[in-house]
Amino acid sequence: MSTTLVPPRAEPQPGVANAPIAPLPATAPIAFHRAALDEGDVAAVTAVLRSGWLTTGPRAQEFEKALAAAMGRRHALLLNSATSALFLAYKAAGVGPGDDVLVPAITFMATAEVAIHLGARPVVVDVDPATLLMDVGDLQKKLTRRARLVAPVHYAGHPCAMAPLRELAAAERLAIVEDAAHCLTGREGARQPGEGTLGAALSFYATKELAVGEGGALVSDDDGVIERARRWSLHGISKPAHARMQIGARAHYDVEDVGYKMNLPDVLAALGLSQLPRMEAQRERREAIARRYDAALAGLPGVTPLAVRPGFTSARHLYVVRIDAAAAGIERDALAAALGAQGIGTSIHFLPIHEMTVLKTLYGTRAADCPVASRAGREVLSLPIYPGLSDGDVDRIAAAVRAIVAERAP
């Protein structure tokens, strides 16, 4: 490994470096997702490979500063996943054995799993039927004396209404950590994730707004949270490699705490840093796609897109429709299969976590614990929504949905 810590930057080449990677032919199948990468992203990664410095270093530091500014937060800590960000934030909140962590039923399992890893118990909260966001009324019913932390999830890109959650948390002396894996560009009015809470976990997984393959970040205004999380993220070490290995630097270090291995390397940081300036424009394109779907699917029996509440800006990470089998004449899984037969990819976000075998086995959860989420788990279907979709692609998907339902609706 080189000890040079200033890798060459990838300089844009007119007509090449910032050109989008060639789209698929119009006749090709439409994948559920395709990352919005361009040749500038390839050049940014290549520059790191040529530098000789591959692990966490100057590109990661640059990305952290740019990401914090974009998210309106004092700090951003790059990590190897949003799961790691949640884990470190829960740990910074003091979550441990004997504690309860309240999580929504409609989320990826990671939101609950990290509580289990820390020795705590996830308590699953039902969701609002219109948005599938955490239901504050059910949250109040499920508070226990063991409750330590609430983890609202900004599902599909729609931010939770944080004022009632913060009011309840303050009254019950609970910490809040936001799962914003779907919501880098979402807003509640002018509020961005991580404001007024311990922080927010972001995801850079292959399908996310910033797609680096694997990765995530914790954004926060709390100096102490970030200081502890940064130390824990790399073996509890006092001085990371890029600070120790500069020519002439003192290579001594200490291990101050029991830590983990959760850092993000410069190769992936460069890819995220390259995409960051396009993040808002890509949200706008997803918004346009969502509106086109809304118009094309309006009035279709049994097919209901999730609502976006007035005053909120959704990141539009997902375009989720609910399929009422009785009204549509077809169940969700059959509709997904019919679309697949026409070369159109779909997915499901999410099967409710309280119905997963692991939580049923460990805690005896039942479908009846969260009836709204249980019904949603049978109905939700995610249609493709990414910047590389053309208007023609969107029209083709919507037309296929309409035709399938029109054939079967009573």
N, C-alpha and C positions, 0 to 999 in steps of 0.2 A: 504493500500500500504506500502510495506517495505521501510525503509530509507536506506537500503544497496544498494550501487550503483556499485557493482562489481559482476554482475551475473556470475555464473559458465559458463565456455566455454564448448561447446560440443566437447568432445575428440573423434577423429576418432577411430572406432573399426575395426580392420582388417577384411575385407570381409563383413562388415555389414554397417558401418556408411557412407562409400563412394560408396556403391553399388547403381547402378541406380534402380529406381522403375521399377518393372517388366513391360516389353513391352506388348502391346496387341497381341493376337494371330494373326497369319498370315492371317487367314480367316476373321478377324473382319473388319468392315467398317473403312475406313481411314478418321479420323477427319481432318477438316481444320487445326487445331492446337492442339498440346499437349505440355504442359510445360515440359522442360527438368529438372525435379527435381530428386534428389536422396535422399538416407536415411540420408546423412549428413545434408541436408537441413531440414529434419524433426527433427533431433537431435538439430540443431541450434535453431529452434523455440521452441522446448521443453525446452531447457535450459533457455530461457527467461521466459517462463511460470512458471518454477519452481523457478525462482529468486525472483518473487514477484514484479519486476519493469517492467511494461508493456508499459508505454507511452514513449515519447521521452527521451532518456537517453544515457548511455554509448555505447550501440551497435550502436545507430544512429551516435554518434560522431566518432566511429571507422569506420563505413561505409563511412561517409563523407570524412575522410582522405584517405581511400583506393580508393574511387571513384575519388576524385580529382587527385590522382597520376595516376590512370589508364587512365584518360581523358587528362592528361597533363595540367591541369589547377591549378591555385593557390587555388581555393576554390570550394567546392561543398556544396550546401544547400539542405538537404532532405526536401521534401514536400509531400503533400497527392496526388498530381497528376502533370502531365506535364502542365495541364491547369493552375494550380496555379503558376507554374514556369513562364509560359508566362505572366500571369497577373502581377506578381510582377516585372518581368523584364520590361514590358511595362510601368508600373507605375514608376519604377526607372528611365526610360528614359524621364519621364515627360509627357507621353501621357494623354490627358484629353479632355474635351469638346472643340469642334471646330477643333480638329486635324483629320488628315487622316492617316490611317495605311495601307500600301500596302501589300497584301497577295496573294498567288497564288490560282488559281481556283481549282486545284487538291490538296486538303488537307482535314483533318478533320475539322469540323466546329469550334472547339475550337480556332484555330488560329485567326479566325475572331471574335468569340464571346467575347473574353476578351477585344478587342478594344471597342466593344459596351458597355460592362459593365463599362468601364472607361469613357464613354460619347463620344468616338471618332467614326469615320465612317470607316469601312473597305472598301478599294478600291480593287476590285478583278482584278488580273493581269493574262493574259493568260500564257500558258506553252509551252515549247519546245516539238514538236511532237515526238521526239525520246526518250526523257527521262522523260517527263512530269514534269520537274523542271521549276521554274519561268523563264519566257522569259524576258531577260533584255531589249530587244527592246520595248516590250509592256509596260514594267515598265516605261521606259523613256516617252512613250506617255501618260501614265496615272498619271504622277506626277502633283500635284496641289500645289498651294501656301500654302495649309493647311497641306501638307505632313510633318509628324514628324518622322515616323519610317517605316522601311522595315523589313518584317518577312519572309525570305526565308525558305522553307521547304525542308529538305533533304529526299525527297520522296522515299519510298521503301528501304531505306538504302543507296541510291546513293547521295553523297554530292553534293551540288551546287558548281559551280565554283565561288569562293568568290571574286577573284580579281576584276572583272568588277563591281560587286555589291558594293564592298568597295570603288572603285574609284568613282562611281556614288554617293554613299552616302556622301562621303567626299565633292564632288563638290556641292551637294545640302544641305549640313549640316543636314543630316538625321542620326538617330541612326539605328543600326542593332541589332535585336535579332533573333537568329536562332532557328527554330523549329527542333530539332534533336530527336524527339520522336522515329523515325525509325532508328537512326544512331549513336548508342553508339560506334560501332567499325568501322564505315566508315572513310575513309581518302581521302583527296585531296592531293596527294603526301604524305608528312609527316604531313600535317595539320590536326588537330583534331577539332571537333566542339567547338566553343567558343573562338578560337584564333583570336585576333584582332577585336573583336566585344564586345558589352556589355555582351554577354553571350549566352548560349544555354540551351534550355529546353529539359530535358530527360524524358522518360516515363518508368515506371516499371509496366505497366498494364499487365494483365494476359497473353497476347500474345507476349510480348516484349522480348528483349534480356535478360534482368534481369526481371523475372516474379515474382513479389511479390503479385499479385492480383490487388492492387491499389497502386499508388504511383508515385513519380517523383522526379526530382532534377533540380536545376539551377546550372550550372557550369560557372565560370567566373574568369577572372584575375583581375577584377575591385573590389578593396577593398570596395569602397563606395556602389556599387550596392549590394554586398552581405550583407554588414552591414545593409542597409536599408531594404532589402528583408527579412533578418532574423528577424528583429524587427517587421515588418509588419506581418510576417507569424504566429506569436503567440501573437495576441492582442496588439501589440505595447509595450509589457512588457519588462522591463529592465533586468530581471534575470529569466531564465526559471526554471521550477520545479526541474529539476535534480541538478541545482546549489543551490537552496534554501533549499532542503530537505535532504541534507547530514547531518549526525549526527554532531552537533556542529556548523553548518552553520547559518549565520544570515538570517532569513526568510523574512526580509523586501524587498520590491520591489517597483518600480514605473511604471506607464504606461506613456510612453513618446510620443505616437502617436496613432492615430486611426488605429487599425490593424484588423486582420482576424484570422481564425482558420484553419491553413494549414499545421501543422506539421505532420511528419511521426512517428508512434510509434516504439518502439524497437522490437516488435514482427515482424513487416514487415521489419525493417532494418536488423534484423538478417538473414532473408531469402535472402535478396539481398546481404548481405556481404558473405554469404555462397556460393552463385552462382558466385560471381565476379571472382574468380580465373579460372573459366571454360569459361568465356565469349569469349575469343579469339579462343579457340579450337572449341567452338560451331559455331562461325562465319566460321571457316575453313570447318566444316562439311556442313553448309548451302551453302558455295561456291561450294563444291563438288556436292551437290544435284543440284544446279543451272546449273553447267556445264553438268551434266548428262541429265537434261531436255533439255538444248540447243542442245545437240547432238541428242537426241531422237526426238525432234520436228523440226529439221532442214529440210527445204524444204516443210513443210506442208502448203498447200495453205490457206491463210487467217489467219494464226496463227503466230503472231510476238511477241517474247519476247522483253521487254524493253531493250534498249542498256545500257551497262556500258562503259563509255568513257575511252580511254587510259589515264593512269596516275592517275586514281581514283580507290580506293578500296571500293566496296559497302559492307555495313553491311549485305546485302542480307536478310533484314528483311522480304521482300515479294518477291515472284516470280510472276510477272505480265506479262500476255500475252494479246495482243490486238487481238480481233476477228473481222476481216473484213467479215461481213455477206455475201457480194456478192461473195467474193473469196472462203470462207469456206463453203458456202451453208447452213449456220446455224447462227442464231443470238446468241449473248453472253448469254442471259438468257436461251435460249433453250439448249445451250451446258451445262450450269451449271446444268439445270434440268436433262439432260441425264446422266451427271456424277453422280449426286445425286442418280439417279435410280440404279447406279452400286455401291453405297456405298462409293462414293468419295466426300468429303466435299470441297467446294470452297467458296470464298467470293468476294466482290467488294470493291476496294480501288482506287478511291473514286468516288461517284457521285459528280459532280462539285458543289461547294458551291453557285455559282451565280445563279444556277437553283433551289436552295432550297426556299421554300415558305417564310421563314422568311426574307431573303435578298430581294426577289422580293417585298414583302409587305413593308419593311422598306425603301428600297432605289431604287426600280424600276429596279433592275438588269434584264437583258435579256440574252437568250442563245447567241445572236449575240455579246454580250460584249466580250466573250472569245470563239471564234469558235473552236479553237484547243481542248480546254478542254471539250467543249460540245460534240464533236465527241468522244473524249476519254471516256467520261462518259458512252457512249453507248457500248463501246468496251472492256473496261478493265475487266479482270478476274484474280483473284489471286488463284494460285494453292498451295497446301500444301508445306511448306518448313520449316522443323524444325528438330533438331538433331536426334530425335527418329525415323524418317523415315528410313527404310532400303532401300538399293539399289533396292530390289524387289518391295517395295512399290512405289518408284519413277518410276520404269519401268512399273508397273501396271497402274499408273495414266497416264503416257505418252502414253502407248498403247491404253488406253481407249479414250484419246483425238484423237489420230490418226484414230482409227477405226470409231469413230463418224463422224469425218470430211470426211474421205474417202467414207463413205456411202452417203454423201450429197453434196460434192463439185462438181461443174459443170464440 
